[in-house]
Amino acid sequence: MSKIKGFENESDMDFTPLDNGKSIYIEGTSLYKSLGEDVKSVEFLTLRGKALYFIEAKTTMPNAVSIKDEKKFEEDFQDLYDKFRHSLDLFASKKLGIHNDSEGEFPECFDKTPFVIKFLLVIRNSEKEWCLQVKEKLEEKLLSLMKIWKVQVFVWNSDEAIKKGFVKGLL
């Protein structure tokens, strides 16, 4: 398995391809932990080429067609929004010098590279068609961030994440 705790997570996917010196398990950082329970985070940040990916992993996610509980459905998407927004804010505040990485946990390449921002949600147990529905709903929720930061949104199932090299396999 990975030498960095967190690259295998509660979604039972092995994210060891992210253990490349250009990634960080942000939920495990001292900086994130110091901010308290009110701040949420995606699981990983990884730099691929000129793209900085904010990656969240879920075992399942409701799709718009089969929702049984509208309130829970909206809460799930609000939670994703909060995780991405807070992670983006945390990263920007670190980059601007508002917070520092006193433990040296963030890869150096994050400070030097101009990049585009991509939000990637990986849903282990999802059909490819459902991912498109989740992506549409997520883009509605993230519209202001997409405009301000020119964020691109991707929603993949585990098969697609494996094919693209973000996930090694299922545990």
C-alpha positions as CSV (number, residue, x, y, z in Angstrom):
1,M,0.0,0.0,0.0
2,S,1.0,3.6,0.2
3,K,3.7,5.0,2.4
4,I,1.5,8.1,3.1
5,K,-1.5,7.6,5.2
6,G,-4.7,8.6,3.6
7,F,-4.0,7.5,0.0
8,E,-6.3,4.6,0.8
9,N,-9.5,6.0,2.2
10,E,-13.0,5.2,3.5
11,S,-14.3,4.8,-0.1
12,D,-12.1,1.7,-0.3
13,M,-10.2,3.0,-3.3
14,D,-6.4,2.9,-3.4
15,F,-5.2,6.4,-4.4
16,T,-1.5,5.5,-4.3
17,P,-0.9,6.9,-7.8
18,L,-1.3,10.3,-6.0
19,D,1.7,9.4,-3.8
20,N,4.0,11.1,-6.3
21,G,5.6,14.0,-4.5
22,K,3.1,16.4,-6.1
23,S,0.1,15.5,-4.0
24,I,-1.1,15.9,-0.5
25,Y,-3.7,14.2,1.7
26,I,-5.0,17.6,2.9
27,E,-7.3,16.2,5.6
28,G,-4.2,14.9,7.3
29,T,-2.2,18.2,7.4
30,S,-1.4,20.1,10.6
31,L,-2.7,23.3,8.9
32,Y,-6.1,21.8,8.2
33,K,-6.4,20.1,11.6
34,S,-5.5,23.4,13.3
35,L,-8.6,25.2,11.8
36,G,-11.2,23.1,13.7
37,E,-14.4,21.4,12.9
38,D,-16.1,24.2,11.1
39,V,-13.7,23.9,8.1
40,K,-14.2,21.0,5.7
41,S,-11.9,19.7,3.1
42,V,-11.6,17.5,0.1
43,E,-9.3,14.5,0.6
44,F,-6.5,15.3,-1.8
45,L,-4.8,18.0,-3.8
46,T,-2.6,16.8,-6.7
47,L,-0.7,18.6,-9.4
48,R,-0.8,17.0,-12.8
49,G,0.9,19.0,-15.5
50,K,-0.6,22.5,-15.2
51,A,-3.7,21.3,-13.5
52,L,-4.3,21.4,-9.7
53,Y,-6.9,18.8,-8.9
54,F,-9.0,19.0,-5.7
55,I,-10.2,15.4,-5.2
56,E,-13.1,14.1,-3.2
57,A,-13.9,10.4,-3.0
58,K,-17.3,8.9,-2.1
59,T,-18.5,5.4,-2.0
60,T,-22.0,6.4,-3.3
61,M,-23.8,9.5,-4.3
62,P,-27.5,9.9,-5.0
63,N,-28.5,10.7,-8.6
64,A,-31.3,13.2,-9.4
65,V,-33.5,10.5,-10.9
66,S,-33.7,8.1,-7.9
67,I,-33.7,10.5,-5.0
68,K,-35.9,9.5,-2.1
69,D,-35.1,12.3,0.3
70,E,-34.8,15.8,-1.3
71,K,-33.4,17.4,1.9
72,K,-30.6,14.7,2.1
73,F,-29.9,15.1,-1.6
74,E,-29.4,18.9,-1.2
75,E,-27.3,18.4,2.0
76,D,-25.0,16.0,0.1
77,F,-24.4,18.6,-2.6
78,Q,-24.0,21.4,0.0
79,D,-21.4,19.3,1.7
80,L,-19.4,18.8,-1.5
81,Y,-19.6,22.6,-2.2
82,D,-18.3,23.3,1.3
83,K,-15.5,20.8,1.0
84,F,-14.3,22.2,-2.3
85,R,-14.8,25.9,-1.3
86,H,-13.1,25.5,2.0
87,S,-10.2,23.6,0.4
88,L,-9.8,26.2,-2.3
89,D,-9.9,29.0,0.4
90,L,-7.4,27.1,2.5
91,F,-5.0,26.6,-0.4
92,A,-5.3,30.3,-1.5
93,S,-4.8,31.5,2.0
94,K,-1.6,29.4,2.3
95,K,-0.4,30.6,-1.1
96,L,-1.1,34.2,-0.1
97,G,0.8,33.8,3.1
98,I,-2.2,34.3,5.4
99,H,-1.5,30.8,6.8
100,N,1.8,29.0,6.6
101,D,2.8,25.5,6.2
102,S,5.1,25.4,9.3
103,E,5.3,21.5,9.1
104,G,6.4,21.6,5.4
105,E,3.6,19.3,4.4
106,F,2.6,20.9,1.1
107,P,4.7,19.9,-1.9
108,E,7.0,22.7,-3.0
109,C,5.6,22.5,-6.6
110,F,2.3,24.0,-5.3
111,D,4.1,27.3,-4.7
112,K,5.9,27.6,-8.0
113,T,3.5,26.5,-10.7
114,P,0.8,28.5,-12.3
115,F,-2.1,26.2,-12.9
116,V,-5.8,25.6,-13.7
117,I,-8.1,24.4,-11.0
118,K,-10.1,21.2,-11.4
119,F,-12.5,19.6,-9.0
120,L,-12.7,15.8,-9.3
121,L,-15.3,13.8,-7.5
122,V,-14.7,10.0,-7.6
123,I,-17.7,7.9,-6.8
124,R,-16.8,4.3,-6.3
125,N,-20.3,2.7,-6.8
126,S,-21.7,4.7,-9.7
127,E,-22.8,4.1,-13.2
128,K,-21.1,6.3,-15.8
129,E,-24.5,7.9,-16.7
130,W,-25.2,8.7,-13.1
131,C,-21.9,10.6,-12.9
132,L,-23.1,12.9,-15.6
133,Q,-26.2,13.8,-13.6
134,V,-24.1,14.4,-10.5
135,K,-21.8,16.5,-12.5
136,E,-24.6,18.7,-13.8
137,K,-26.0,19.2,-10.2
138,L,-22.5,19.9,-8.9
139,E,-21.8,22.5,-11.6
140,E,-25.1,24.2,-10.6
141,K,-23.9,24.4,-7.0
142,L,-20.4,25.5,-7.9
143,L,-21.3,28.0,-10.6
144,S,-19.9,31.1,-8.9
145,L,-16.6,29.3,-8.1
146,M,-16.5,28.1,-11.7
147,K,-16.8,31.7,-13.0
148,I,-14.4,33.3,-10.5
149,W,-11.7,30.6,-10.5
150,K,-12.4,29.1,-14.0
151,V,-12.8,25.7,-12.3
152,Q,-13.5,22.6,-14.4
153,V,-15.6,19.9,-12.8
154,F,-15.2,16.2,-13.3
155,V,-17.2,13.3,-11.8
156,W,-15.9,9.8,-12.5
157,N,-16.8,6.4,-11.2
158,S,-13.9,4.2,-9.9
159,D,-13.4,2.5,-13.4
160,E,-12.8,5.9,-15.0
161,A,-10.5,7.1,-12.2
162,I,-8.5,3.9,-12.6
163,K,-8.3,4.3,-16.3
164,K,-7.1,8.0,-15.9
165,G,-4.5,6.9,-13.4
166,F,-5.9,8.6,-10.2
167,V,-6.8,5.4,-8.5
168,K,-4.8,2.2,-8.5
169,G,-7.6,-0.1,-7.7
170,L,-10.4,-1.1,-5.3
171,L,-9.7,-2.5,-1.9
